[in-house]
């Protein structure tokens, strides 16, 4: 595999510091659950499935060091509020602990199952695409955001490996630039043709007939099929609908929250306004102005053509 976001080495966890990409590839060595929690909070590692896998390893580190498991669970849980895979993975680890299972084996299974789910979604999703396709994607949903391969980017990768002629429009994804920094970096490593666009370019490209479909990932999916994903996803879904362009969401079943019926119930992370008011350490707004920084938005099921999971394709009722 060309890209990995994290690597478990038995008693420690290595994380590729995604804050420093694409300039430098630096691996951090973590030995405590508190370091893991900080790394998730500070976005050393990000992307819903990757957050879930890494939190599971954090749980192993915490419990093995003799810490109270409830404290470890709560600390890891209170890092990022929207990505459901985090809660799903931690609940699975807690259940494993209560059932006396081997925790390390459970965390490794979570990682392996995520990789398998990605490969399967890649296959299922790629088969839906035409042989020549111009795809618009948002944020980073690749190997960096998962246990490997990727969700939306996994479908793109699989289509490319199947020999389809794939071209990708990469939304830069303000303000954290997961698109231009991370997705473009992954696409370049795979030699997949792509161009980075500013987020506000998407509508004009659709109007010009240059986008065949939109493919994105998900941080949490409700029972009725509403999807929380990176801020800007909702706007893309509206644009796609207006222009009659298919809008696909790709996510493993571990992203589905069985406790939430509708999109408005999803907790949406608000991040620091400094992330909006500066870019690459450079101030880009007056210090005196305030900014609002929602990290995610919600796309209603009505705007989604299909949700691709490892178990099959879900379509809204007609
Ligand atoms: O804030 P981030 O970078 O963690 O947000 C990531 C996304 O929004 C992804 O689209 C989502 O987690 C799916 S990743 C396979």
Boltz pocket constraint, residues with backbone or C-beta under 6 A from the ligand:
constraints:
  - pocket:
      binder: B
      contacts: [[A, 45], [A, 46], [A, 47], [A, 48], [A, 49], [A, 83], [A, 138], [A, 139], [A, 140], [A, 141], [A, 142], [A, 145], [A, 146], [A, 150], [A, 151], [A, 152], [A, 178], [A, 216], [A, 217], [A, 218], [A, 219], [A, 229], [A, 230], [A, 231], [A, 250], [A, 295]]
      max_distance: 6.0
